[in-house]
Amino acid sequence: MTDKEVQHLSKVQLIEILYMLSQENDSLREENAQLKARLDAIVDKMVEERSSEPVGTSAEASPSKSKKKRK
């Protein structure tokens, strides 16, 4: 919506737009919080799994595929 179009809206219409945007913002904040919680749970699980691995079995201990082959 252009500035000119906004200037022609009534106060009631502007308030309705603000209300709808506020509702959308609240919804997005809630979704963001849920996604952060899911991410935290995944990271915690990975850290827990990583800490329970025996020494020498982690990805860092295995040879890298990106290293150049010896001739």
Buried (B, 14 or more C-beta within 10 A) or exposed (E): EEEEEEEEEEEEEEEEEEEEEEEEEEEEEEEEEEEEEEEEEEEEEEEEEEEEEEEEEEEEEEEEEEEEEEE
